[in-house]
Amino acid sequence: MADLILPAHSYLDDCGIPFERRSFPNTTETGGANVAAALGCREDQMVKTLIFETNAGERVLVMVGSNRSAISGLLKKAIGSRNIRMAPLDVVKETTGYEVGSIPPFHWQPEGFRSFIDEALMKEETLGVGAGQWGEEIMITPENLLRACRGTVLNLTQQPDQLRQGLL
């Protein structure tokens, strides 16, 4: 499948953003831990791309490490709404054009769409993001991911008291 060109690949090429194409067996069970194992990476290098929506109808992209969860209060503060929820599967597909499991975090967003990256991801040397088709992964530096998605880096997964104590 090395010659497979997906829209996410074309977008990165068009933007002049370097990345590495990687493949894993499409029989791999879903989940960041399984993809990481298949690619010989650590689980915290794999990025979950989550779509949230507000009660006002805004949809946003949230990226966190596959072994982390966004803290509700931090996420609400980042988005600026107290009423947020994970978007249902049909809304995710309508918003991104992709099925849950391999959503690229770039190329499909309309102008003004907001994307948030957990700051813990910025500490990694290389990240793995979905390429838009199960079995295909894009390896990219955090800085290039930020360029590609035009996102905002925020703490989304660590309580402030944990950061102060150096627990995470």
Backbone as a ProteinNet text record, in pm:
[ID]
protein_1_A
[PRIMARY]
MADLILPAHSYLDDCGIPFERRSFPNTTETGGANVAAALGCREDQMVKTLIFETNAGERVLVMVGSNRSAISGLLKKAIGSRNIRMAPLDVVKETTGYEVGSIPPFHWQPEGFRSFIDEALMKEETLGVGAGQWGEEIMITPENLLRACRGTVLNLTQQPDQLRQGLL
[TERTIARY]
81.1	0	85.8	213.5	304.2	268.8	198.6	165.6	27.8	-41	-171.6	-157.6	-224.3	-222.3	-361.6	-368.3	-493.8	-501.9	-622	-634.6	-546	-528.7	-442.5	-297.6	-252.4	-115.7	-101.4	-198.7	-193.9	-193	-273.2	-278.7	-141.7	-79.6	52.3	155.2	151.2	243.2	221.2	95	62.7	108.8	106.4	148.7	299.7	369	512.8	547.7	460.1	481.1	533.3	653.8	709.9	636.4	629	565.1	614.4	585.4	620	492.1	475.6	361.9	397.3	308.3	328.7	199.8	216	100.7	108.4	-7.6	-17.1	-129.8	-131.6	-235.4	-375.3	-461.8	-596.5	-680.5	-623.3	-688.6	-655.4	-569.9	-534.1	-659.8	-675.8	-790.5	-779.4	-894.1	-894.6	-835.5	-791.9	-736	-590.8	-554.8	-419	-312.6	-340.7	-241.7	-210.8	-314.2	-295	-220.7	-253.8	-183.9	-37.9	-15.1	121.7	203.1	145.7	216.7	247.1	150.2	169.1	278.5	294.3	393.4	524.3	532.1	653.5	673.6	564.1	568.1	513.4	525.7	464.8	320.9	234.4	93.2	72.5	156.3	135.7	177.9	233.7	265.2	146.2	49.9	-66.3	-170.8	-224.4	-315.7	-460.1	-544.4	-688.9	-743.3	-822	-888.2	-1036.3	-1080.6	-1216.2	-1294.4	-1417.8	-1504.7	-1604.2	-1603.7	-1699.9	-1792.3	-1911.5	-2002.2	-2063.2	-2093.1	-2153.2	-2304.8	-2374	-2519.5	-2557	-2461	-2484.7	-2459.5	-2419.6	-2400.3	-2259	-2167	-2027.8	-1965.3	-1886.6	-1810.5	-1662.8	-1587.6	-1444	-1369.4	-1243.7	-1155	-1066.3	-1055.5	-970	-874.5	-744.2	-641.6	-571.8	-574.2	-504	-433.3	-334.6	-267.1	-366.5	-344.9	-442.3	-454.4	-356.8	-362.5	-410.1	-466.4	-513.3	-659.2	-720	-855.8	-856.9	-933	-947.3	-1026.9	-984.6	-1055.2	-1168.1	-1288.4	-1408	-1394.9	-1353.3	-1343.6	-1244.9	-1131.5	-1030.9	-1082.8	-1154.5	-1210.2	-1318.9	-1405.1	-1510.8	-1450.5	-1344.4	-1278.3	-1216.1	-1149.4	-1084.7	-1187	-1297	-1399	-1482.7	-1493.8	-1572.4	-1720.6	-1751.9	-1892	-1901.2	-2004.6	-2026.2	-2103.3	-2165.2	-2246.7	-2180.9	-2096.7	-2029.9	-2053	-2041.1	-2051	-1973.7	-1936.1	-1875.7	-1981.9	-1941.3	-2035.6	-2073.9	-2200.3	-2242.1	-2171.6	-2164.5	-2091.8	-2137.5	-2268.3	-2316	-2272.1	-2263.8	-2219	-2069.1	-1992.7	-1848.7	-1827.8	-1900.4	-1888.7	-1930.6	-2039.3	-2087.1	-1985.4	-1922.4	-1829.2	-1696.2	-1642.4	-1506.5	-1501.6	-1607	-1605.8	-1545	-1510.9	-1443	-1516.2	-1495.8	-1545.7	-1451.1	-1504.6	-1421.8	-1319.9	-1196.3	-1091.9	-968.5	-985	-869.4	-894.9	-942.8	-974.3	-846.5	-808	-693	-729.9	-636.9	-668.3	-648.4	-650.3	-631.9	-691.6	-705.1	-746.8	-896.1	-977.9	-1122.5	-1192.3	-1120.7	-1182.9	-1215.3	-1337.7	-1369.5	-1301.1	-1295.4	-1236.9	-1306.2	-1225.6	-1280.6	-1305.6	-1289.1	-1308.3	-1196.1	-1229.9	-1128.9	-1077.9	-946.1	-879.2	-790.7	-793.5	-715.3	-624	-498.7	-398.8	-355.7	-361.3	-314.9	-165.3	-122.8	18.6	110.5	59.6	143.1	193.9	116.4	158.2	279.3	293.5	402.1	538.6	539.2	664.4	719	639.6	680.9	768	857.4	942.4	862.5	780.4	699.8	562.9	460.5	323.6	266.2	173.5	101.4	-42.6	-88.3	-227.4	-288.5	-418.4	-488.8	-472.5	-463.8	-449.4	-582.3	-688.1	-819.2	-866.4	-781	-817.1	-751.9	-830.7	-776.4	-661.6	-550.9	-432.1	-326.6	-363.2	-270.1	-252.4	-128.5	-96.5	1.9	-5.8	88.3	172.7	303.1	395.2	444	432.8	457.7	508.9	591	637.5	522.5	524.7	419.1	410.3	524.1	525.2	459.1	484.8	423	274.8	236.2	94.2	23.1	84.1	27.6	10.4	111	102	-11.1	-19.4	-117	-260.9	-286.2	-425.2	-459	-358.7	-378.6	-449.8	-398.6	-462.2	-407.4	-466.3	-426.8	-378.6	-260.4	-205.4	-250.9	-312.9	-360.8	-344.3	-338.3	-342.8	-486.8	-508.1	-642.2	-651.8	-537.3	-539.1	-477.8	-419.8	-351.6	-408.5	-451	-500.3	-387.5	-413.8	-308	-229.8	-294.7	-220.9	-126.1	-159.3	-70.2	51.8	31.1	142.6	240.1	188.5	273.1	355	294.1	362.6	454.1	451.4	535.7	491.6	363.5	313.1	292.7	277.1	252.6	357.1
-119.7	0	126.7	112.1	227.2	334.1	294	391.4	454.8	416.6	472.2	618.1	707.1	849.7	888.1	926.1	966.7	1119.6	1176.2	1322.5	1387.6	1322.9	1378.8	1387.1	1286.6	1289.3	1406.5	1420.3	1528.2	1664.9	1680.7	1807.4	1842.4	1746.5	1772.1	1802.7	1727.5	1754.3	1895.3	1932.4	2064.7	2177.2	2152.4	2253.4	2251.2	2153.8	2141.5	2098	2021.2	1974	1830.5	1806.7	1671.6	1575.5	1451.3	1345.3	1212	1107.7	972.4	890.2	819.2	729	593.9	542.2	410.3	330.3	201.1	112	5.8	-41.6	-153.7	-243.2	-370	-459.9	-406.2	-404.3	-352	-446.5	-560	-652.1	-617.8	-517.9	-474	-425.2	-467	-420.2	-270.9	-202.9	-59.1	-22.1	100.8	152.2	191.3	298.9	351.3	253.9	175.3	78.9	-25.2	-69.8	-170.9	-115	8.5	72.2	96.3	144.3	167.7	39.3	-68.4	-197.7	-241.8	-225.5	-266.4	-185.1	-57.6	29.8	37.9	-30.4	-26.1	108.5	172.5	303.1	289.9	399	405.8	455.8	410.9	447.6	598.2	666.1	810.3	890.5	824	891.4	890.5	803	791.1	894.5	966.9	1077.6	1034.2	1059.5	1041.9	1172.7	1164.6	1282.3	1270.4	1359.7	1355.5	1478.6	1458.3	1569.5	1592.1	1714.7	1755.9	1859.1	1870.5	1973.9	2044.6	2172	2252	2255.4	2302.9	2315	2423.7	2509.8	2612.4	2558.3	2430.9	2370.2	2376.6	2439.3	2442.3	2304.8	2264.6	2139.7	2175.4	2104.2	2129.9	1997.7	2004	1888.1	1898.3	1788.3	1780.5	1664	1692.4	1588.7	1565.3	1439	1397.9	1266.5	1234.1	1105.1	992.2	881.7	772.4	710.5	735.9	681.9	786.3	896	1004	1036.6	1105.1	1155.7	1303.8	1378.3	1521.1	1537.3	1631.2	1662.3	1758.5	1722.5	1797.7	1947.2	1985.6	2127.3	2202.1	2139.5	2202.7	2216	2114.4	2115.6	2222.9	2231.5	2333.4	2473.6	2493.2	2623.8	2655.7	2556.3	2576.6	2612.7	2539.9	2560	2684.9	2718.2	2836.3	2807.2	2683.3	2644	2544.5	2559	2465.5	2343	2353.1	2244	2184	2083.7	2014.4	1865.1	1797	1651	1595.7	1469.6	1400.7	1395.3	1424.1	1420.1	1275.1	1250.3	1116.2	1075	945.6	892.5	954.2	972.6	1029.9	1175.8	1248.4	1388	1393.3	1299	1291.9	1269.4	1174.9	1144.4	1264.9	1330.4	1448	1562.5	1578.1	1688.9	1667.6	1545.4	1518.7	1449.4	1377.2	1294.9	1158.2	1129.1	1004.5	929.9	798	712.5	723.6	708	706.1	593	620.4	518.8	562	646.5	692.6	831.1	920.6	1055.9	1139.5	1190.5	1280	1411.2	1470.8	1594.4	1720.1	1705.6	1820.1	1790.9	1890.7	1898	1907	1870.1	1870.9	1988.3	2062.3	2168.9	2291.1	2342.1	2468	2584.3	2698	2817.9	2847.2	2877.2	2911	2793.3	2671.4	2552.4	2548.3	2523.2	2524.1	2383.8	2374.6	2248.9	2274.9	2182.1	2194.6	2073.8	2099.3	1994.2	1997.7	1882.8	1875.4	1901.1	1987.1	2024.8	1907.2	1801.2	1682.9	1622.3	1635	1581.5	1656.7	1782.8	1864.9	1822.8	1737.5	1690.1	1566.7	1509.1	1389.4	1426.9	1337.2	1360.3	1342.1	1237	1204	1158.5	1194.2	1154.4	1074.1	986.8	911.5	958	995.6	1037.1	954.6	939.5	866.5	934.1	852.6	904.6	906	856.5	857.2	720.3	621.7	484.2	392.6	302.3	211.3	130.4	125.5	56.4	153	281.2	383.6	490.4	520.6	618.2	720	839.9	945.7	973.3	965.1	1000.7	1142.3	1228.7	1370.9	1432	1533.9	1599.6	1682.8	1706.5	1788.9	1927.4	1986.6	2119.8	2118.1	2013.6	2003.5	1968.6	1893.2	1867.6	1999.8	2080.3	2210.5	2297.6	2299.2	2374	2321	2188.8	2126	2151.9	2148.7	2162.6	2304	2392.6	2530	2532.4	2449.7	2432.6	2522.6	2508.6	2579.9	2476.8	2500.1	2408.5	2453.3	2361.2	2388.4	2264.3	2282.4	2170.1	2120.2	1998.7	1940.5	1814.8	1762.3	1631.6	1628.6	1738.3	1735.4	1842.1	1798.6	1893.9	1987.6	2116.3	2211	2169.5	2110.3	2068.5	1952.6	1867	1758.8	1815.3	1917.9	1980.1	2042.3	2113	2177.7	2075.9	1963.7	1862	1774	1793.6	1712.9	1568.4	1542.6	1405.9	1352.6	1440.9	1393.5	1445.5
0	0	0	-20.7	-13.2	-117.2	-224	-327.6	-307.4	-200.3	-169.5	-128.2	-201.3	-169.6	-119.7	6.7	66.8	70.5	84.8	90.1	196.4	310.8	416.1	369.4	293.4	238.2	140.5	51.8	-48.1	18.8	122.8	195.2	252.6	320.5	379.4	271.2	162.8	50.6	-4.8	-26	-80.4	11.7	142.8	241.4	265.8	205.9	227.6	369.2	430.1	567.8	562.5	617.2	613.9	707.8	664.4	742.6	689.3	764.9	721.3	713.5	603.8	587.7	646.2	730.5	790.1	774.7	758.3	747.1	855.6	895.6	988.2	937	977.4	925.8	956.4	854.9	878.2	962.4	1000.4	1092.8	1238.1	1258.7	1393.5	1464.7	1589.6	1667.5	1688.7	1697.7	1716.6	1852.6	1861.6	1985.8	1969.7	2036.7	2027.2	2071.2	2174.3	2222.8	2115.5	2045	1940.3	1820	1782.1	1669.8	1707.9	1829	1875.7	1870.8	1919.6	1918.5	1775.4	1686.6	1547	1478.3	1519.7	1456.6	1534.1	1648.7	1729.5	1798	1835.7	1902.2	2044	2119.7	2251.4	2236.1	2325.4	2317.2	2328	2407.8	2423.7	2301.6	2200.1	2072.8	1977.8	2004	1916.2	1957.1	1860.7	1886.7	1863.6	1965.2	1948.7	1892.7	1787.2	1731.4	1766.4	1853.7	1906.6	1861.1	1826.7	1789.4	1903.2	1952.5	2054.2	1992.2	2050.6	2005.7	2126.4	2106.5	2212.3	2193	2295.3	2281.6	2180.7	2143.9	2041.6	1900.9	1890.6	1759.9	1705.2	1779	1731.6	1751.7	1654.3	1663.9	1665.2	1747.6	1759.5	1759.5	1718.6	1720.5	1843.7	1916.5	2034.6	2014.6	2028	2013	2146	2190.6	2311.9	2282.6	2364.2	2350.7	2370.4	2301.8	2306.7	2445.2	2532.2	2668	2769.1	2721.2	2808.8	2778.1	2873.4	2854.6	2886.5	2810.6	2838.3	2966.9	3049.4	3172.7	3138.3	3178.2	3140.3	3167.4	3285.9	3320.2	3232.8	3203.4	3116.9	2974.5	2929.3	2794.3	2781.4	2880.3	2878.4	2876.7	2954.2	2958.1	2821.5	2761.8	2631.1	2523.9	2522.3	2419.2	2448.8	2577.3	2614.4	2627	2662.7	2680.3	2794.5	2873.8	2984	2935.8	2819	2765.9	2643.5	2666	2555.8	2570.2	2459.6	2461.5	2343.6	2356.6	2242.7	2133.3	2012.9	1900.9	1871	1840.7	1799.9	1670.2	1645.9	1529.6	1397.7	1380.1	1253.8	1238.7	1348.9	1344.4	1314.9	1371.5	1342.5	1193.3	1135.9	992.6	907.7	945.2	872.6	880.6	996.5	1019.2	949.4	960.4	912.6	777.6	744.6	624.4	649.1	775.9	809.7	920.3	920.1	1027.6	1146.2	1265.7	1386.4	1375	1411.6	1409.2	1333	1233	1156.7	1096.8	1181.8	1135.2	1131.1	1014.7	1011.3	1081.1	1154.4	1225.2	1140.7	1010.2	921.9	784.9	705.4	564.5	543	639.1	619.3	687.9	771.1	848.9	763	777.5	709.6	781.6	715.4	775.1	908	1010.7	1141.1	1233.5	1181.8	1265.3	1368.6	1494.2	1599.6	1631.8	1645.1	1680	1800.7	1896.2	2018.5	2033.6	2070.9	2091.5	2237.2	2302.7	2440.8	2445.1	2536.9	2543.1	2572	2633.8	2659.1	2527.7	2420.7	2290.5	2235	2271.7	2218.6	2273.1	2374.7	2434.7	2363.4	2275.4	2202.1	2082.6	2045.9	1928.4	1800.1	1797.5	1680.3	1727.7	1651.6	1682	1566.8	1597.8	1496.4	1491	1372.6	1352.8	1240.5	1246.4	1142.1	1007.3	904.4	768.2	693.6	759.1	695.3	651.5	667	631.4	733.2	791.6	891.1	830	902	853.5	801.2	790.7	742.8	850.7	881.3	986.3	930.6	981.2	946.4	1069.4	1054.8	1162.8	1133.5	1233.9	1212.7	1343	1333.3	1455.2	1513.2	1643.6	1702.9	1638.2	1608.6	1547.3	1409.7	1332.6	1200.3	1209	1310.3	1332.7	1363.1	1446.9	1481.4	1357.2	1270.7	1144.3	1056.9	1047	956.7	999.4	1130.1	1176.1	1219.8	1221.5	1265.6	1400.8	1491.6	1621.2	1729.6	1845.4	1966.3	2066.9	2124.6	2224	2362.4	2436.1	2571	2656.6	2787.4	2879.2	2885.1	2839.4	2840.1	2925.4	2971.9	3037.9	3177.1	3222.3	3351.8	3444.5	3562.5	3662	3701.7	3720.2	3757.2	3881	3982.5	4101.5	4070.9	3975.8	3935.3	3862.9	3781.7	3711.5	3811.7	3911.1	4010.3	4088.6	4119.2	4199.3	4115.1	3984.6	3896	3887.5	3910.9	3908.8	3768.7	3673	3535.7	3441.3
[MASK]
++++++++++++++++++++++++++++++++++++++++++++++++++++++++++++++++++++++++++++++++++++++++++++++++++++++++++++++++++++++++++++++++++++++++++++++++++++++++++++++++++++++++

